[in-house]
């Protein structure tokens, strides 16, 4: 497989490291789309293990150059602006895209633009589960009828730095769990673009953005990034609780997000998929 990556931050670096593992999806070629002027710095910092792993590695600074390289699959992992700026063109070109910054789809205009681009190009927009599990049963119950979904995301105070939570309270001085947001999934994904991708994922798989209830909490005693949600329907009642370790490079991101993307890549290349 020839894989394209949009961005080369914490998640993309984790994906590249993961692709060097013994059980990783088979990727022979890699093309990176990065910010203008960053090629030399990223090339110099690229892991030696990855250089040995891939038969060919290219770094480009324009979306048209990424598409010209001819990747079989592209992974977006550069934030919501990258979804707006690059993903529509990729879909219209007929290339499937795994979108990590799922919260971008809370924008209804962008959502419809992506749907139209995918339809025009005959491509798929693939949304990985990311840091959360249970998406399979949520989607199944949604197909079966109405569902009610309530989500609570708890992270250490440091994970909320640079978000609206920092204006609500002194994050460094917290001594007890503090709710920093309460509302629906659309508002959560819009106000906390790097912290509420799980809320967006649950909304897209379940009852929708405005019908999905979200609470975000800063907790100094949290051992990691905690995700809890309940599903109620006529078919089943489900409770899910997951405690994720934060990634080594970013407290906002759970380490499992990286492996969820690797699983999505594997699905595209695999013969037997589960």
N, C-alpha and C positions, 0 to 999 in steps of 0.2 A: 504494500500500500504506500502511496505517496500522500503524506499528511501535511496539511497547512495549519499553521497556528497564527491567530491574530493576537498579538501581544506577547511579551516575554517577561512578565512579572512573576509573582510568587506561584500562581497556579500553573502557568505555562512551564516554568522551570521544574515544578513537581511532576508534570506530565512527561517531560523529557527524561527526567530521572527514572520515572516509572517504566518508560518504554525500554530502558536498558536492563530491566529485570528479567529473570529467567522465565517467568510465566506471562510476560507482557504480550500484547497484540503485536503481530508482525508488521512493522513499519520499516521500509527500506529507505525511503526518501523523506526529507523534511524541508519545508519552506516556511520561513518566519516572516510575518508582516509586522514591522515595528515602527515606532514613531520616527519622523524625519530627523536625520542627524545623529541617530543612535547606532548606526550599523557598526562603526569601528569599535565602540565600547562593548557592544554585545558580542561581536565576533571574538574580541580579546578575552571575554569572560566565559565563553561557551565551554561547558565541561568537556574535559578530554575523553571521558568515558563515552560521552555521546558522539564525539567525533569518530571514535572507533566503531560505534554501534551502527551508524547510518552510512549507507553507500554514498549519499549525496546530501549536503546541507546548503541551503541558499537563504540569504537574508535580503529582503526587499523592503522598500519604504512606501510603496503605492499599491493600492488594491488591484489595479489593472495588471501590475507586475506579478502579483500573487496568482491571479487567474491565468496569466500567460504561462506560468510555470506548470499548470495542468494538474493540480492536486486532485486526488480521488475524494477527499473528505477534508473539511476545514473545521477547526475548533476555535470559537471565539472565547477569549479569556482576558479581555482587556477593559471591561467595564461597559456601562450602559451606553456611553457615547460611541463606542466601537460598534455596538449593535446598530445604532442609528446610521453611522457613517459608512459601514462596510458590508453588513450582512445583506441588505436588500440587493445590492449589485451581485453578490456571490450567488444568491438564490436565483436571480434572473439569468445568471450564466449557467444554471443547471447543476450546481454543485451543492451537495447536502452540507448542512452546517449544524454542528453541535453548539448550542448557545449556553454558556455558563452564567452570563449575567441576565438571568431569567427575569429579574425585576424590571428590566426595560419593557417587558410586554405589558406592564401595568398601564402604559400609555396606549389608549385605545386607537389613536391614529397610527402609531407605529405598528401596533399589532395587525391592523388591517393592511398596512403597507407590506408587512412581511408575508402575510397570507397571500396577497396578490402576487408578490414577487415569486414566491414558491410555486404558485399555480402557473404563472407565466413560464417559469423556467423548468417546470417538471421536477423540482427538487424538494427536499424535505427539510423542515426545521425540527431538529431533534433536541428535546429538552431532558437532560439527565436529572436524576433524582437529587444529585448533589449530596448535601449533608444529612438528608432525611431518608427514612425508610417507610415502607407501607404505602407507597404511591400506587403500587399494583392493585391493592384491595380498594383504595380510595377511588381509583378510576373505575374499577369494576362496579362498585356500589353506585357511583354517579350514573353509569350507563343503566343501572337497574331502577333508578328513580331519584327522588329528591334526597339530598344529604345535607346535614348540618355539620360544619367543621369549626372547631375552636383550637387555636394554636397559641402556644406560649414559648417564646424564645428567651433563654437566659444565658448571659455571657458575663465574664469578668469585666470590671469597670474599664480596664485598658482597651477592651474591644470596642467600646463606645466612643473613644476619643475621636474628635473630628466630626462628630455627628450632632444633631440637635440635642442629644442627651447632655452634651457638655455645657449647654447654656441653661439647662434645667437644674443641674446640681453640680456640686464639686465631686467629680468622679473619684479623685484620689483620696477623698476623705470619707467615702461611704463606709458605714459599719454594718449595714443591713441591706437586704434586697430592696431595690427601689424600681418601681415601674417608670420607664422612660417613654413609653408609648402605649396607648390603648385606642384601638380603632379598627378599621377594616384593612384588608390586605393591599388594596390599591394605595391608600395613604401611607402604609408602612413601607411598601416597596419604593414609593416616590421620595419619602423623607429620609429613608435609611437605605440607600441604594447598595451599600456594601455589607449590610447586616440582615437584610430581609428577603434574600432570594428564596429561602425556604417558604416564607409566607406566600410568595408569588407562585411557587411550584404547587403548593397545596391548593391555591385558588384556581390555577389552570386545570388541575386534575379533578377538582371537586366542584364546589358550588359557585365559583366565580369570585372576582375580586371584591365586590361590594358586600357579598354575602358571607365572606370568610372573616371570622373574628380573630383579631391578633392582639397579643400583649407582649411587649418587649421589656425585659428586666435586666438591670445591672446588679450583679450580686458579687460582693467581694469574696464570698466563700465558695463560689462556683468552681468546680475542679476543671472545667472546660466549657465547651459550648453545648448547652442543654436544649434539646428540642422535644417538646411535648405537645401532642395534639389528640383530640378525640373526634370520632366520626359517629354520627347517629343517623340511621336510616331504617326503613322498614325491614331491610334484609339482615342487618347486623349492627352491633355496637362495637366500636373498636377504640382502644386506647394504646397509644404508642409513646414511649419515652426513650430517648437516645442521648447518651452522654458522649460527645465527641472531643477528642483532643484537638486543640487548635494547631494549625500548621506552624512549622518552625519559623516561617518568614512573615506571618501575618496573623495576629490574634483574632481578627475578624473572620477568618476563613478556617473551616474545619478541615482536618487532614483527609477525612473521608471524601470530601468534594473531589479531590484529585483522583482518587481511585474510582469514584463514580464516573468520571469522564473517561478514564481508561477502560472501564467496563463498556461504556457507550461506543468507544472506538472498536473494542473487541466484537461487539454486536454487529458492526458494519462489515467486519472481515470474517466473522465466524461462519461455520457451516451448521453447527448445532448451537442454538441460542436459547438461554434460559434467563 
